[in-house]
């Protein structure tokens, strides 16, 4: 599979171009607290999403889940649980298509069908879009603005350690997260697709990494739209904010 980072520069460049035309209509201010935002892509999956939710619940952590529409449609109970437990849900396309390689009509369909699948289960339309492989296009970013969404949500990719989808083991994933952690950092993780091929033992990283981040003074927030590009997170129009009700 093509690396999620191999073409991210192209996607980030397209995002910057799109942002020049204006930011999303609704914005959130970055939190003063030292928050990091854990994000989980590609799910939900019956193999791992419930486990991730169990750990997050036990640790009292809220996260952001970028769901594929096809998976949301297949596993609505997991989508309901994500919402019921106070996590934020974002759009991650219908089936992980590379937006740089599909037509504008298909880009629109990927966005709309996923929104519809999530709305059918939760009653709410996502406000956030993370493009597969981080690859946005000017057309898709502009379309998202017209429907009130914030698109091109990337992540902090500063150190460049192997991500969880590369199966570096529990210690390797923890190193990746800890190296990328910074106040306001969005952290890229997964609960479906490639990570399902990794050893089950790798999943112990989540609880220990949460503890390690708290030991360094961090707490956990969720991703929210921002009217300006966020240089910490590769120009994403997003910030990490305290969870609702906190």
PLY file of the C-alpha trace (Angstrom):
ply
format ascii 1.0
element vertex 246
property float x
property float y
property float z
element edge 245
property int vertex1
property int vertex2
end_header
0.00 0.00 0.00
1.16 3.50 -0.78
2.48 5.27 2.33
0.09 7.73 3.93
2.93 10.23 3.94
4.35 9.76 0.46
2.00 12.26 -1.15
1.08 14.35 1.88
3.11 17.31 0.63
0.92 17.51 -2.47
-2.21 17.39 -0.35
-0.90 20.03 2.04
-0.01 22.28 -0.87
-3.50 21.97 -2.29
-4.88 22.76 1.15
-2.86 25.96 1.42
-4.10 27.04 -2.01
-7.67 26.32 -0.98
-7.29 28.18 2.31
-6.34 31.34 0.45
-9.95 31.52 -0.69
-11.16 31.72 2.92
-11.53 29.54 5.99
-14.53 27.66 7.35
-17.41 29.72 8.62
-17.26 28.26 12.13
-13.99 28.47 14.02
-12.64 27.28 17.35
-9.84 28.85 19.31
-6.84 26.77 20.37
-6.97 25.75 24.02
-4.61 27.28 26.58
-4.12 23.88 28.19
-1.37 21.53 26.98
-3.72 19.31 24.98
-2.96 16.67 22.39
-5.61 15.25 20.08
-5.63 11.51 19.44
-7.26 10.71 16.11
-8.18 7.29 14.74
-8.63 6.74 11.00
-10.28 4.18 8.73
-12.82 2.59 11.08
-14.94 1.54 12.55
-13.84 -2.07 12.55
-15.18 -4.96 14.63
-11.61 -6.11 15.23
-10.25 -3.01 16.99
-12.68 -0.12 17.45
-14.40 -1.55 20.51
-11.01 -2.19 22.12
-9.91 1.39 21.46
-13.16 2.68 22.92
-12.75 0.47 25.99
-9.28 1.90 26.67
-10.37 5.48 26.07
-13.33 5.02 28.42
-11.18 3.46 31.13
-8.67 6.33 30.85
-11.36 9.06 30.56
-9.99 10.25 27.22
-11.98 11.73 24.35
-10.66 11.36 20.80
-11.59 12.09 17.20
-12.56 9.26 14.83
-12.34 9.81 11.07
-14.67 7.16 9.66
-14.93 5.59 6.24
-18.53 5.73 5.09
-18.57 2.11 3.96
-17.45 0.96 7.40
-19.89 3.28 9.17
-22.68 1.74 7.15
-21.52 -1.80 7.96
-21.03 -1.25 11.70
-23.61 1.30 12.88
-23.52 0.07 16.48
-19.87 1.06 16.74
-20.65 4.48 15.27
-23.42 4.93 17.84
-21.03 3.99 20.61
-18.37 6.45 19.41
-20.93 9.25 19.53
-22.56 8.13 22.79
-19.20 8.11 24.58
-18.49 11.72 23.64
-15.95 11.38 20.85
-15.90 13.55 17.73
-16.70 11.93 14.39
-15.17 13.10 11.11
-15.44 12.10 7.45
-12.61 10.01 5.95
-14.20 9.33 2.54
-16.35 6.39 1.55
-13.66 3.81 0.79
-10.26 5.52 1.18
-10.01 6.73 -2.40
-7.06 8.96 -3.31
-8.70 12.27 -4.21
-5.77 13.16 -6.47
-6.71 10.24 -8.70
-10.50 10.51 -8.98
-12.84 12.90 -10.79
-14.48 15.90 -9.16
-17.83 14.11 -9.34
-16.36 11.13 -7.52
-14.76 13.40 -4.92
-18.15 14.93 -4.18
-19.75 11.50 -3.98
-17.08 10.25 -1.56
-17.81 13.18 0.75
-21.60 13.20 0.43
-22.14 9.45 0.77
-19.99 9.30 3.89
-21.79 12.26 5.44
-25.09 10.55 4.68
-24.00 7.25 6.25
-22.81 8.95 9.43
-25.88 11.20 9.62
-28.18 8.19 9.22
-26.71 6.68 12.38
-25.94 9.71 14.54
-28.41 12.31 13.30
-25.52 14.73 12.75
-23.35 15.64 9.78
-19.58 15.71 10.44
-17.89 19.11 10.49
-14.42 17.70 9.76
-12.90 15.93 6.76
-9.59 14.08 6.65
-8.64 13.05 3.14
-7.17 9.59 2.55
-3.36 9.78 2.45
-3.72 13.44 3.45
-4.39 14.28 -0.20
-6.85 17.14 -0.57
-7.68 18.94 -3.80
-8.73 22.58 -4.33
-12.09 21.37 -5.65
-12.83 19.18 -2.63
-11.65 21.77 -0.11
-13.85 24.40 -1.74
-16.82 22.04 -1.86
-16.43 21.31 1.84
-16.59 25.03 2.61
-19.82 25.38 0.65
-21.47 22.73 2.85
-20.07 24.11 6.10
-17.29 21.60 6.66
-13.60 22.06 7.40
-11.38 19.90 5.21
-7.82 18.76 4.95
-7.38 17.82 8.61
-3.80 16.54 8.76
-1.59 15.79 11.76
1.77 16.65 13.28
4.48 14.94 11.23
7.70 16.45 12.49
9.96 13.64 13.65
8.93 10.98 11.15
9.01 7.80 13.24
7.11 4.79 11.81
3.37 5.09 12.39
1.10 2.41 13.82
0.06 1.20 10.34
3.70 0.21 9.72
3.52 -2.28 12.62
6.47 -1.03 14.71
5.15 -2.78 17.83
3.77 -1.27 21.02
7.02 0.44 21.97
7.39 1.79 18.45
3.91 3.28 18.35
4.43 4.83 21.77
7.71 6.37 20.57
5.96 7.78 17.50
3.24 9.40 19.61
5.60 10.74 22.27
7.99 12.18 19.68
5.15 13.97 17.87
3.43 15.21 21.04
3.37 18.98 21.54
0.73 21.36 22.88
-2.00 21.36 20.26
-0.62 18.42 18.26
-2.98 16.21 16.29
-1.74 12.61 16.44
-2.44 10.14 13.62
-3.53 6.64 14.68
-5.77 3.94 13.17
-8.39 1.41 14.25
-8.93 -0.40 10.93
-7.38 -1.31 7.58
-3.56 -1.74 7.63
-3.22 -1.92 11.43
-5.37 -5.05 11.49
-2.37 -6.93 10.09
-0.14 -5.82 12.99
0.46 -8.15 15.96
-2.27 -7.96 18.58
0.40 -7.17 21.17
0.94 -3.80 19.48
-2.39 -2.57 20.83
-1.07 -2.38 24.37
0.52 0.90 23.28
-2.68 2.86 23.79
-3.07 2.64 27.56
0.64 3.02 28.28
0.98 5.97 25.91
-1.95 7.78 27.50
-0.28 7.31 30.89
3.09 8.48 29.53
1.58 11.63 28.00
-0.17 12.48 31.26
3.10 11.97 33.11
4.53 14.70 30.87
1.70 17.07 31.77
-0.57 16.58 28.77
-4.30 16.11 28.68
-6.48 15.11 25.76
-8.69 17.18 23.48
-10.68 16.75 20.31
-10.24 18.26 16.88
-12.34 21.31 15.96
-12.45 23.57 12.88
-10.32 26.69 12.74
-10.57 29.68 10.42
-6.81 29.72 9.89
-4.17 27.21 8.86
-2.40 25.55 11.78
1.36 25.30 11.09
1.89 22.80 13.93
-0.31 20.28 12.11
0.88 20.69 8.51
-1.41 23.64 7.77
-4.62 21.96 8.90
-7.62 24.28 9.33
-8.12 22.81 12.80
-7.15 23.06 16.45
-7.30 20.78 19.47
-9.88 21.93 22.02
-11.21 20.58 25.34
-13.96 17.98 24.91
-17.54 19.12 25.30
-18.58 19.25 28.94
-15.04 19.30 30.29
0 1
1 2
2 3
3 4
4 5
5 6
6 7
7 8
8 9
9 10
10 11
11 12
12 13
13 14
14 15
15 16
16 17
17 18
18 19
19 20
20 21
21 22
22 23
23 24
24 25
25 26
26 27
27 28
28 29
29 30
30 31
31 32
32 33
33 34
34 35
35 36
36 37
37 38
38 39
39 40
40 41
41 42
42 43
43 44
44 45
45 46
46 47
47 48
48 49
49 50
50 51
51 52
52 53
53 54
54 55
55 56
56 57
57 58
58 59
59 60
60 61
61 62
62 63
63 64
64 65
65 66
66 67
67 68
68 69
69 70
70 71
71 72
72 73
73 74
74 75
75 76
76 77
77 78
78 79
79 80
80 81
81 82
82 83
83 84
84 85
85 86
86 87
87 88
88 89
89 90
90 91
91 92
92 93
93 94
94 95
95 96
96 97
97 98
98 99
99 100
100 101
101 102
102 103
103 104
104 105
105 106
106 107
107 108
108 109
109 110
110 111
111 112
112 113
113 114
114 115
115 116
116 117
117 118
118 119
119 120
120 121
121 122
122 123
123 124
124 125
125 126
126 127
127 128
128 129
129 130
130 131
131 132
132 133
133 134
134 135
135 136
136 137
137 138
138 139
139 140
140 141
141 142
142 143
143 144
144 145
145 146
146 147
147 148
148 149
149 150
150 151
151 152
152 153
153 154
154 155
155 156
156 157
157 158
158 159
159 160
160 161
161 162
162 163
163 164
164 165
165 166
166 167
167 168
168 169
169 170
170 171
171 172
172 173
173 174
174 175
175 176
176 177
177 178
178 179
179 180
180 181
181 182
182 183
183 184
184 185
185 186
186 187
187 188
188 189
189 190
190 191
191 192
192 193
193 194
194 195
195 196
196 197
197 198
198 199
199 200
200 201
201 202
202 203
203 204
204 205
205 206
206 207
207 208
208 209
209 210
210 211
211 212
212 213
213 214
214 215
215 216
216 217
217 218
218 219
219 220
220 221
221 222
222 223
223 224
224 225
225 226
226 227
227 228
228 229
229 230
230 231
231 232
232 233
233 234
234 235
235 236
236 237
237 238
238 239
239 240
240 241
241 242
242 243
243 244
244 245
